[in-house]
């Protein structure tokens, strides 16, 4: 062993044995802990517009009713109140078992029922009563998806079917009883073998003229009613959608009322009910399966506004066209698509409010030596993750209001438009919601995974919206099929387009400048021209492709199926154009001022991010590569312009503190040692 190594080891042993600290200076320096304050205190950008006026635009109606219901839920222990850093939060306890969550759902319904929340939800008349119902249902969904769905099945589906498919005898017997929860209804349409294809359901109902009864039967396992909300535990009655067979002739799908439990909760004879099991979300809803073993019901239990059967067994209907009659029987689903579309917008609002508020206080990395860490939302990349999604939700908020007003003021003449628009928005809004939730979850890092911060849990809760009340891909193809029918009718009869926002097809084709300037790109005229160009060209291409497939010997349906790529592109073009047009109308209705200015920025960002994300603009040559690049470069500029308004824009949602999450206010204190002791 050399002298150097002996000396080194001696020094180390000596230092171990010494009691006095080493004299060498330490390389560690004390740093102050991260300071934190809520975004309201840390944001230096002043609010330039009235956030309450903005909220009135975004909610559109019944603000006082919404705030009243927010208060009812926040003040009750039934809604799992807890206090963090002096703030109250309400959020379902997802640690509960499936059975406990279901029981809590029913207790919360009873609480809201006792306080008159459901007053007029079925017995009220007129658009204002319906708007109040929709507003309150939206607030309930912002608290808990299970609670909203449980109510939606009972009121909107069961109750809506009785109201819209039934007649006075059904209304008198069932509507008030439903509103008061004297009975509990469910809606048995979906089957194991048939979901979106309702026309193909296999449950069969026949009529017995001797007893004057209908007989409902589940002929095979694929005909079992599946995913029926309320069926597993609580429902006493159901609407059964079934093929109606009269004297050996199938009259198509009809709706019947059947009792499945008595008032004590016992399952009725010849009815079999089973669980659907644990789900990725919505475990506060008791989804079940139902089999009918020759269940007899009175003749009067046929919901007969569209068709009836006489005591002797004669089939009667003023609607002779089977397709029109089938479409009429599906009317209750429209309300479901409306509520799903709108609730997706409100859940996106919650997630964006949390993620943006977090990004206004959370810092990461320094860009100068020993400099302060940078706020997440001051990174251009983080801005582009969240602010285009914020612009989309502003755009979709105006479209959601338009959809609701179209629905509550519906007429027989407008039913077709409501079906098409609600299908388009349901698909577009729910897909956007899932994308928004994922981006916001990631933008919150590990905090986004915690259930108490809501966003991660929302992903499991709301994923079902993509297939709920119609598979989104199927709905988008239905839209394209409807647009194709309009196109063919106008071409065949040589008449102008009218309705569905297609009037732009009557004018000359828009011309896009060969070189785009920044001011042109941000002008609403250019943006709507570009969206019109895409829609009209895709509609013509779609019609031509379907026609070409037919000329090759394919049936009309086969030709449509083979043209699915253009059908999907067209459905997207229709929906995004409708959203932009509605946004522009809302913006143009405002007087000049700061409110209008910031909406102009949001409208441009919505339009440009939609262009940037859709390959159709390049694929079909609506934009040159140079112009597409110019559009893309405007997106980060608009994000930077909107950055100072970010806090005010999410505050304009009007969401109470209690409905957000701890990280939206003080993510340090909500994770402190003191909170771990409770």
VOBA-32491 format. One line per field, with one value per residue (C-alpha): x, y, z; residue in one letter; residue number from 0. Coordinates in steps of 0.5 Angstrom, whole numbers, plus 500, padded with zeros to 3 digits. Each point is the difference from the previous one (the first is absolute). Layout:
BEGIN
X	[X ...] $
Y	[Y ...] $
Z	[Z ...] $
drentor	[a ...] $
marse	[NUM ...] $
END
This chain:
BEGIN
X	[500 503 501 495 494 503 499 493 497 503 497 493 501 502 494 495 503 500 494 501 497 504 503 500 494 494 497 493 496 494 494 493 495 495 495 493 494 493 500 496 505 506 497 503 495 494 493 498 493 494 501 492 498 504 497 493 502 503 495 494 494 498 506 496 498 507 503 494 501 508 498 495 506 506 496 498 504 497 505 506 502 507 505 507 504 493 496 495 500 494 502 497 504 502 504 493 497 496 494 502 500 493 497 503 497 493 501 503 494 495 503 499 493 498 503 496 506 496 493 497 506 494 494 502 498 504 507 502 498 504 506 500 500 506 504 499 502 506 502 498 505 506 499 499 499 497 495 498 500 495 496 500 498 494 498 502 500 494 497 501 498 493 499 502 498 494 493 496 498 508 501 495 502 508 502 499 502 506 502 499 503 494 503 507 500 506 500 501 503 507 501 506 500 497 502 501 495 494 496 503 498 498 495 493 493 494 492 495 493 497 503 501 507 507 505 508 505 507 501 508 506 502 493 501 499 507 504 493 501 496 498 505 497 495 496 492 498 503 499 501 502 498 498 492 497 493 497 507 501 506 498 507 503 495 500 496 500 501 501 506 500 495 500 504 505 499 501 493 498 503 505 508 505 507 506 504 506 506 501 506 495 493 500 495 495 497 500 497 498 492 497 493 497 493 498 493 498 493 499 500 507 502 503 495 501 503 496 495 497 492 497 499 507 500 506 499 504 500 507 500 507 504 507 496 497 506 503 495 501 507 498 502 507 501 499 506 504 499 501 507 502 499 503 506 502 499 504 506 499 501 506 503 499 504 505 501 500 505 504 500 503 505 507 505 507 504 502 506 505 497 494 493 496 495 493 497 495 506 503 497 500 495 496 499 498 495 497 498 496 497 498 497 495 498 498 497 496 497 498 497 495 498 499 496 495 499 498 495 497 499 495 498 504 506 501 504 505 500 502 506 502 500 503 506 501 499 506 504 500 501 506 503 498 504 506 499 500 507 503 498 502 507 501 499 505 499 495 496 500 497 492 499 503 494 503 503 493 496 504 497 493 499 503 493 498 503 495 495 493 503 508 503 503 493 497 505 498 493 501 504 494 495 504 501 492 499 506 496 493 503 503 495 494 505 498 505 502 496 502 505 505 501 497 507 500 495 506 506 506 505 506 506 506 506 504 498 501 500 494 496 501 497 494 493 499 506 499 492 502 505 495 495 505 502 492 498 505 500 493 501 505 496 494 505 503 494 497 506 500 492 502 505 494 500 493 499 502 506 502 499 504 506 500 501 507 497 493 505 503 493 497 506 500 492 501 506 497 494 504 504 493 497 506 500 493 501 506 497 494 504 502 507 504 505 495 499 508 502 494 503 507 496 496 507 503 495 499 508 501 494 504 507 497 496 504 494 502 507 497 495 504 496 507 506 506 502 494 499 506 498 494 504 505 494 498 505 500 492 502 505 495 495 505 498 493 500 498 494 498 500 497 494 498 497 501 500 507 497 499 507 506 505 506 496 501 506 503 506 495 495 506 503 502 494 495 503 498 492] $
Y	[500 507 506 504 495 499 507 501 494 503 507 497 496 506 504 494 501 507 503 507 502 500 507 499 505 496 500 500 506 502 502 502 495 501 506 499 505 498 503 506 502 498 503 507 500 504 498 504 498 498 493 500 502 495 495 502 499 493 497 504 499 498 503 501 493 497 504 498 492 501 503 494 495 504 501 492 495 495 503 498 507 501 506 501 506 504 498 495 495 495 494 493 495 495 495 498 493 500 498 506 505 498 501 507 501 499 504 506 499 500 506 504 497 503 507 501 499 495 505 500 496 496 503 507 503 505 501 504 494 496 504 500 493 500 505 496 493 504 502 493 497 504 497 493 496 495 504 504 493 497 506 500 493 501 507 501 493 496 507 503 493 501 507 500 493 499 504 503 493 499 507 500 494 500 507 503 493 500 508 498 494 496 495 499 499 497 500 493 501 498 492 496 499 507 506 506 495 501 498 493 499 493 500 498 503 496 502 495 503 495 503 507 499 501 494 502 495 500 494 499 503 505 503 501 508 502 506 502 506 499 493 496 503 505 501 498 501 500 502 494 501 494 497 500 494 500 494 498 507 504 507 502 503 503 502 497 501 494 499 496 501 501 506 496 499 492 498 499 493 498 505 499 505 500 504 503 501 505 505 505 505 502 495 504 497 493 498 493 495 498 494 499 493 501 506 503 507 504 502 507 500 501 507 501 507 498 493 496 493 499 496 495 500 505 504 507 506 507 499 495 501 495 504 506 496 497 507 503 494 502 507 499 499 507 503 495 503 507 499 496 505 506 496 498 508 501 494 503 507 497 496 507 504 495 499 508 502 495 502 507 499 493 502 495 502 506 503 504 498 501 503 499 494 501 500 494 504 505 494 501 493 499 506 496 494 503 507 497 495 506 504 493 500 507 499 493 504 505 494 496 506 500 492 501 506 496 494 503 504 494 499 494 504 501 493 498 506 498 493 502 506 496 494 504 504 494 496 507 502 493 499 506 499 494 503 506 496 496 507 503 494 500 507 499 495 495 504 499 493 501 499 506 504 497 500 493 497 504 496 494 503 503 495 497 506 498 494 502 502 498 499 506 497 498 506 504 495 502 507 499 496 505 505 496 499 508 501 495 503 507 497 496 505 506 504 504 497 502 498 497 506 498 506 502 494 505 505 500 496 504 501 500 505 497 504 501 505 500 505 496 493 503 503 497 501 496 494 499 500 495 495 501 498 494 498 501 497 494 499 500 495 496 500 498 494 497 501 497 494 499 500 494 496 502 501 507 497 497 506 504 495 500 508 500 504 506 499 501 506 503 499 503 506 501 500 505 505 500 501 506 503 500 503 506 501 501 504 505 501 503 508 502 499 495 495 500 500 494 496 502 497 494 499 501 495 495 501 499 494 497 501 498 493 498 497 501 507 498 493 503 507 505 503 500 497 507 503 494 502 507 498 495 506 504 495 502 507 500 495 506 505 496 498 507 498 493 501 504 495 494 505 502 492 502 493 501 498 494 497 501 497 501 501 506 504 497 494 501 500 495 495 503 495 503 498 493 500 500] $
Z	[500 498 505 496 501 508 501 497 504 506 499 498 507 504 497 502 507 501 504 497 493 494 498 493 497 498 493 502 501 503 495 503 499 494 501 498 499 497 492 503 504 495 494 498 494 501 498 494 499 504 502 503 493 497 504 498 493 501 505 495 505 507 504 507 499 499 506 505 498 501 507 502 498 503 507 501 503 495 494 504 503 502 502 497 502 502 493 500 494 498 496 500 505 494 506 501 498 494 504 505 494 497 507 501 493 502 507 496 495 506 503 493 500 507 498 493 495 496 500 493 497 497 501 499 493 495 498 507 504 495 501 507 500 496 504 506 497 498 507 502 495 502 507 498 494 503 503 494 496 505 499 493 499 505 497 493 498 503 502 493 496 504 499 492 498 505 500 505 504 501 502 505 503 500 499 507 503 496 502 508 499 502 495 497 493 495 493 497 492 500 499 501 492 498 502 495 495 504 494 501 507 501 506 498 502 497 502 503 498 505 506 497 502 497 501 500 499 500 495 500 504 495 501 508 502 501 504 502 505 507 498 505 506 500 494 501 493 493 493 496 493 496 493 500 496 498 497 498 497 503 501 502 506 505 508 506 507 504 508 502 508 505 505 505 495 498 493 496 498 493 500 501 502 501 501 494 505 502 495 499 502 502 505 504 495 500 493 499 495 499 497 499 500 497 504 500 500 499 493 502 502 493 499 494 498 493 500 503 501 500 505 495 497 495 499 499 498 496 498 495 498 504 500 502 506 502 500 505 505 501 501 508 498 498 507 502 494 502 508 498 495 505 506 497 499 507 502 495 504 507 497 497 506 504 495 498 507 502 494 503 507 498 498 497 497 500 493 503 505 507 498 502 497 495 500 496 497 498 495 493 500 506 497 494 504 503 497 494 504 504 493 498 506 499 493 502 506 495 496 506 502 492 501 506 497 494 504 505 494 496 495 495 495 504 502 494 502 507 499 495 504 507 497 497 507 504 496 499 508 503 496 501 508 500 497 504 506 498 499 506 504 497 501 507 501 506 503 494 502 507 500 505 494 496 493 500 503 494 495 502 502 493 495 499 497 494 499 504 497 493 498 498 493 499 501 496 494 501 500 493 497 502 497 494 499 501 494 496 501 498 494 497 502 498 506 505 506 506 508 503 499 493 496 499 494 496 499 496 503 504 498 505 498 498 505 507 505 507 500 495 504 506 496 501 493 498 505 498 493 501 504 495 494 504 502 493 496 505 499 492 501 504 495 495 503 502 493 497 505 498 493 501 502 508 503 503 507 498 496 506 505 495 500 507 500 497 504 506 497 498 507 503 495 502 507 500 495 504 507 497 497 506 504 494 502 507 499 495 505 505 500 499 506 504 500 493 499 504 497 493 502 503 493 496 504 500 492 499 504 497 493 503 503 493 495 495 499 497 497 496 498 504 502 497 505 500 502 505 503 501 504 504 502 502 506 505 498 502 506 503 499 504 506 504 499 502 508 498 495 504 506 495 500 507 503 507 504 503 493 498 504 505 495 497 506 504 498 505 506 497 501 506 506 504 495 501 507 498] $
drentor	[x x x x x x x x x x x x x x x x x x x x x x x x x x x x x x x x x x x x x x x x x x x x x x x x x x x x x x x x x x x x x x x x x x x x x x x x x x x x x x x x x x x x x x x x x x x x x x x x x x x x x x x x x x x x x x x x x x x x x x x x x x x x x x x x x x x x x x x x x x x x x x x x x x x x x x x x x x x x x x x x x x x x x x x x x x x x x x x x x x x x x x x x x x x x x x x x x x x x x x x x x x x x x x x x x x x x x x x x x x x x x x x x x x x x x x x x x x x x x x x x x x x x x x x x x x x x x x x x x x x x x x x x x x x x x x x x x x x x x x x x x x x x x x x x x x x x x x x x x x x x x x x x x x x x x x x x x x x x x x x x x x x x x x x x x x x x x x x x x x x x x x x x x x x x x x x x x x x x x x x x x x x x x x x x x x x x x x x x x x x x x x x x x x x x x x x x x x x x x x x x x x x x x x x x x x x x x x x x x x x x x x x x x x x x x x x x x x x x x x x x x x x x x x x x x x x x x x x x x x x x x x x x x x x x x x x x x x x x x x x x x x x x x x x x x x x x x x x x x x x x x x x x x x x x x x x x x x x x x x x x x x x x x x x x x x x x x x x x x x x x x x x x x x x x x x x x x x x x x x x x x x x x x x x x x x x x x x x x x x x x x x x x x x x x x x x x x x x x x x x x x x x x x x x x x x x x x x x x x x x x x x x x x x x x x x x x x x x x x x x x x x x x x x x x x x x x x x x x x x x x x x x x x x x x x x x x x x x x x x] $
marse	[0 1 2 3 4 5 6 7 8 9 10 11 12 13 14 15 16 17 18 19 20 21 22 23 24 25 26 27 28 29 30 31 32 33 34 35 36 37 38 39 40 41 42 43 44 45 46 47 48 49 50 51 52 53 54 55 56 57 58 59 60 61 62 63 64 65 66 67 68 69 70 71 72 73 74 75 76 77 78 79 80 81 82 83 84 85 86 87 88 89 90 91 92 93 94 95 96 97 98 99 100 101 102 103 104 105 106 107 108 109 110 111 112 113 114 115 116 117 118 119 120 121 122 123 124 125 126 127 128 129 130 131 132 133 134 135 136 137 138 139 140 141 142 143 144 145 146 147 148 149 150 151 152 153 154 155 156 157 158 159 160 161 162 163 164 165 166 167 168 169 170 171 172 173 174 175 176 177 178 179 180 181 182 183 184 185 186 187 188 189 190 191 192 193 194 195 196 197 198 199 200 201 202 203 204 205 206 207 208 209 210 211 212 213 214 215 216 217 218 219 220 221 222 223 224 225 226 227 228 229 230 231 232 233 234 235 236 237 238 239 240 241 242 243 244 245 246 247 248 249 250 251 252 253 254 255 256 257 258 259 260 261 262 263 264 265 266 267 268 269 270 271 272 273 274 275 276 277 278 279 280 281 282 283 284 285 286 287 288 289 290 291 292 293 294 295 296 297 298 299 300 301 302 303 304 305 306 307 308 309 310 311 312 313 314 315 316 317 318 319 320 321 322 323 324 325 326 327 328 329 330 331 332 333 334 335 336 337 338 339 340 341 342 343 344 345 346 347 348 349 350 351 352 353 354 355 356 357 358 359 360 361 362 363 364 365 366 367 368 369 370 371 372 373 374 375 376 377 378 379 380 381 382 383 384 385 386 387 388 389 390 391 392 393 394 395 396 397 398 399 400 401 402 403 404 405 406 407 408 409 410 411 412 413 414 415 416 417 418 419 420 421 422 423 424 425 426 427 428 429 430 431 432 433 434 435 436 437 438 439 440 441 442 443 444 445 446 447 448 449 450 451 452 453 454 455 456 457 458 459 460 461 462 463 464 465 466 467 468 469 470 471 472 473 474 475 476 477 478 479 480 481 482 483 484 485 486 487 488 489 490 491 492 493 494 495 496 497 498 499 500 501 502 503 504 505 506 507 508 509 510 511 512 513 514 515 516 517 518 519 520 521 522 523 524 525 526 527 528 529 530 531 532 533 534 535 536 537 538 539 540 541 542 543 544 545 546 547 548 549 550 551 552 553 554 555 556 557 558 559 560 561 562 563 564 565 566 567 568 569 570 571 572 573 574 575 576 577 578 579 580 581 582 583 584 585 586 587 588 589 590 591 592 593 594 595 596 597 598 599 600 601 602 603 604 605 606 607 608 609 610 611 612 613 614 615 616 617 618 619 620 621 622 623 624 625 626 627 628 629 630 631 632 633 634 635 636 637 638 639 640 641 642 643 644 645 646 647 648 649 650 651 652 653 654 655 656 657 658 659 660 661 662 663 664 665 666 667 668 669 670 671 672 673 674 675 676 677] $
END
